[in-house]
Amino acid sequence: MCLAVPGKIISIEGKDLACRGRVSFGGVVKEVSLAYVPEARVDDYVVVHVGFAISKLDTDEAEQTLHYLEQIVNNIDSTERHSRVAARSASLERSPLSKVI
């Protein structure tokens, strides 16, 4: 499975095949190749896969995708918290201490 993530270009250096940019992924900044998207400019969103920007993305589409990713992360965090609480409760119920508590 491949994963490509949208990020916002915050700076650009070089040109043509040597064009590189600093791209922010929700605050995490990585340097990526912009060789495949020569039309990209600072503040544009690009889809990045394995260190290469592979396409430019419309701002509304990028923000919607980032919103979906945030919802997924929040749902996973919520599910993991619920699982940990349930596991602790089950552990306490089986514990000899449960008769004392």
C-alpha positions in Angstrom: 0.0 0.0 0.0 1.3 3.5 -0.8 0.6 6.6 1.2 0.9 10.1 -0.2 0.4 13.0 2.2 -0.5 16.6 1.5 1.8 19.3 2.7 2.2 23.0 2.4 5.3 24.4 0.7 7.0 26.9 2.9 10.2 27.6 0.9 11.8 26.6 -2.4 15.4 26.4 -3.5 17.0 25.5 -6.8 15.4 25.0 -10.2 14.5 22.3 -12.7 15.5 18.8 -11.6 17.4 20.2 -8.6 14.3 22.1 -7.3 13.7 21.3 -3.6 11.3 22.6 -1.1 10.6 22.7 2.6 7.1 21.3 3.1 5.1 21.4 6.3 3.0 18.5 7.2 1.0 19.9 10.1 4.1 21.4 11.6 6.5 18.7 10.8 8.8 20.1 8.1 10.6 17.9 5.6 12.7 18.7 2.5 11.2 17.2 -0.6 12.0 17.2 -4.3 9.8 19.5 -6.4 11.2 18.3 -9.7 7.8 16.7 -10.7 5.8 19.8 -10.0 7.8 22.8 -11.5 4.6 24.9 -11.3 4.5 24.7 -7.5 5.0 27.9 -5.5 5.3 28.8 -1.8 2.0 28.3 0.0 0.8 25.7 -2.5 -0.2 22.3 -1.3 1.5 19.3 -2.8 1.0 15.5 -2.4 4.3 13.9 -1.3 5.3 10.3 -1.6 8.7 9.0 -0.5 10.3 12.4 -0.6 8.9 13.6 -4.0 6.1 16.0 -4.5 4.0 14.2 -7.1 1.2 16.7 -7.7 -0.2 20.0 -6.8 -3.4 20.0 -4.7 -6.2 22.5 -4.6 -6.2 24.3 -1.2 -9.8 23.2 -0.3 -9.1 19.6 -1.2 -5.8 19.6 0.8 -7.5 21.1 3.8 -10.4 18.6 3.6 -7.9 15.7 3.3 -5.9 17.0 6.3 -9.2 17.3 8.3 -10.0 13.6 7.4 -6.6 12.5 8.5 -7.0 14.4 11.8 -10.4 12.7 12.4 -8.8 9.3 11.8 -6.0 10.0 14.3 -8.5 11.3 16.9 -10.6 8.2 16.4 -7.6 5.9 16.8 -6.5 7.8 19.9 -10.1 7.5 21.4 -10.3 3.8 20.6 -6.9 3.1 22.1 -7.8 5.0 25.3 -11.1 3.1 25.6 -9.2 -0.2 25.1 -6.7 0.6 27.8 -9.4 1.5 30.3 -11.3 -1.6 29.5 -8.2 -3.8 29.9 -7.4 -2.2 33.2 -10.9 -2.7 34.5 -10.8 -6.4 33.4 -7.4 -6.8 35.0 -8.7 -5.3 38.3 -11.8 -7.6 38.3 -9.5 -10.7 38.1 -7.1 -9.4 40.6 -7.1 -10.8 44.2 -7.1 -7.1 45.3 -10.5 -6.6 43.8 -12.0 -8.3 46.9 -10.2 -5.8 49.1 -10.9 -2.7 47.0 
